[in-house]
Amino acid sequence: MLHMKFNVYKFVYGRTDGRRTLSDHNSSPRAIAQLEQKILDQESQIANMENRNYYSLHCLQMETQLIHANLDIVYEVLEATATVQSQSHSESSSLKLVIYVAWLQSCVLLFQLGKVWEAIGPIISAIQQESMGSPRNSLSPINNNNRITV
């Protein structure tokens, strides 16, 4: 305890020669005890922080060892993920390509169908003009009073 009191005096006055004491400043034993208690509390807090730092370093070391021990599994997981993703994207792109090709084919078919209807248009007009010369009622089976009998 004598060593502790010396540290208290040094802490309070900043002197080590012993010329000043707490009693020189009319300090009571109670004030000395409070000051010693504050110092002990601070030392306890410092020790607590040191223990927390040591524990944090210990946890970091354990996590690092765990990662190094299981690094091969991490590589396998990353490789499998890359494989699955590449297959998924290639299948998706090939499916999109198939859909695009089918769409192009349907566009070509529609274009060809449009050309067919374009070609049929004048034929229909010609047939219509030919049929305009003959009486329609005789060609139409509806409301036809001139029935052909065999």
Buried (B, 14 or more C-beta within 10 A) or exposed (E): EEEEEEEBBEEBBEEEEEEEEBEEEEBEEEEBEEBBEEBEEEEEEEEEEEEEEEEEEEEEEEEEEEEEEEEEEEEEEEEEEEEEEEEEEEEEEEEEEEEEEEEEEEEEEEEEEEEEEEEEEEEEEEEEEEEEEEEEEEEEEEEEEEEEEE
